Amino acid sequence: MKENTLSAAKELLGKKLTTLVDGSVTSGYITEVEAYLGITDKAAHAYQGRRTKKNDMMYSDYGTIYVYTMHGHHCMNFITRDAESPEGVLIRAVEPLEGIEVMQERRGRMDHLTDGPGKLTKSLGVKRELHNGLKLNEGPVMIEEGRVPELILESKRIGIDNKEEATDYLYRFTVKGNPYVSKDRVKPADSNGWV
């Protein structure tokens, strides 16, 4: 998982993602991710070795949580390589499991709680000021084995229309038949696409 960010992205699908924030446990199965391949990827924050206060955590070791804000929303990434190779995976959506009432309270609504990168961080209580730079499984953000996708779909990443050839890379991965994904209208499969 450490060597190849694209493989790591696919392997994250189905993992159970759990947070413990303000005494509340919330969790879900990861259904949608996007891979960002660092220095050579025009859509990545670390393209051409850019290093700023905003993206500094991308230059951390494997397993570090990188949270950035975009349009007022927090987005959570997991670093997949090491400081010399600032690559990571954006967690775009999860299928809610535990703490759904907490998620509803945090989001102020009953549905569409976790089908987008900003929605899921709000539902799970993830914030840049609290979680950026922490390590997975060493604090309030944990991943563990969960479900197994029956089929994984590969598609173009979302919201990077001005990144030239990088817009065409099929670096977005979703669980086929799972309705808890962003943007796509999905006809739910049996068991939501899990084996």
N, C-alpha and C positions, 0 to 999 in steps of 0.2 A: 504493500500500500504506500510505503514511503517513497518509492522510486518514481512512480508514474502518476501524475496528477489526474490524468484522464481515467485511469483504472481506479484511483482513490475515489473519484467522483461517483463512479458507478457503484463501487462497494459501499458507499454511504447510503445509497437508496435502501430503504427498509430498516435502517438502524433506528433504534429507539433513542430519541433525543429528549432529555429530561432536564428541567431547571428547578432549582430551589431558590426562590426569591421572596423575601418578606414573609418567610415561614410557609409559603404555599408551593406545593409541588404541581408542576404542569409538565405534560409530556405529549409526544406524538411520534409517529413513524415518518421518517424522511421520504418524501414522494417526488421531490424536484430539486435539482442542483444545477449549477453551472461551474465549469472549470475555467480558470484563468491562469495562463501559462507564463506569467511574469515578464521577463525582459524582452522576449521576442513577440509577445502578444499585444497588438495595438489597443486592444480593449482592456488590458490589465492596468491597474493603478501603478504597477512597477515597470511599465514599458520603458525600454532603453535605460533601465537602472534608475529611473526617477525615485528620489527618496525625499519625502517631506514629513512634516509633523503629522499630517493626516494619515499617511500610509506606512509610517515607520514600523508598525507591528508586522507588516508583510515580510520584513527582514528579520524574522524571528524563527525559532526552530519549529520543526514538525510538532503538530498538536497544539500550537498556540491559537487562541481565538482572536480574530481581527474583526472589530466592529467599526464601521464607518457610518456617517450620516449622509443621506441624499434626500433632497426635497423635504427635510424635516423628519425623515424616517430613519431608523437604525437598520443596518443590514449586517448579518453575521456570516463570517467566513471562517473556515478552518485551514490553517497553513499546512501544506502537504509535503514540503521539502525542508530546506534549511536556509540559513541567512544568506548563503551565496546564490540560492535559487528561489527568489520570492514568488512562489506559486501558491495558489489556494483554491478552495471550493466555496462558492456562495451557496448557502442553504436558502432555497427559494420557497419551499412549502413543506408542510408536514400534515399528516392525517391525525387530527386530535385524538388523544387517548385519555389522559388523566387531567383532572383540574379544569374541565370544560367550563364549569360555572365561573371559575376565576378568570379564564380567558374572556368569557362574555363580559364580565365586569370591567376588565382592563380595556377591552375594545369598545364597550358601550353598545354592543349589538349581539344578536343571537346566532348569526350565521356568518359565513365567509371569514372565519376567525384566523385561519393560518394559510390561506392560499395566495401567498405573495410574501416577498422577503421582509417588507416593513410590517405587514400584518402579523406574521409569525413572531417577530421579535417583540412586538407589543403584547401579544397574547402570552408569550413565555416570560415576559418581564426583563428581556435582555436590553441593556442600554450601553452605549459607548463608554460613558463615564464609570460604569460599574464593572464591565466585563471585558473591555478591550485589553488584550495582553495577558489575560489569564490562560491557564493551560486546561485543556479538556480533561475531565475526570479527576481534577485536583481541586475542585471547588464547586460552585453552584451550577455549572454546565457539564452534563455527562452524556456520553453515548455508550450504548451497549447493543448486543445482538437484539434483533426484533423480528421482523418479517422478511420473507424472501420474495422479490418481485418475480412474477412469471415471465414478463417480457419488459425490456428496457427500450424506450424510444430515444433516438438521438435527433436533435433539431438545432436550429440557430438560436443563439442567445438573444435575450430580450433587452431592448432599450439601448442598443449600441450602434444605431444606424449610421453614424458618422465615422466609423472606425475602419474604413476601406475594406481590404480583403478579410479582416478579422470578423466582419459582420456575417460572413458565410461559413465560418467554422461551425461544425456540428458538435458544440461543446456543452449543450444543454441536454440533460438527461432526466427523463420522467418515467414513472411506473405506468406502463400502458394499462388503461382502463381504470386508473384511480382518479376520482373526481376532485381530489384535494390538490390541484395544481393551479398555477396562475395562468391567466390569459386563455388557455384552451377550453373549449366546450367539450366535455368528455362524457360519453355514455358509459356509466359505471359498469365494469365487468363483474362477474361473479367474484365475491371476496375482494372487491375493489382492486383486482389485479395482483393479489398476493397468491403465492402457491398454497 
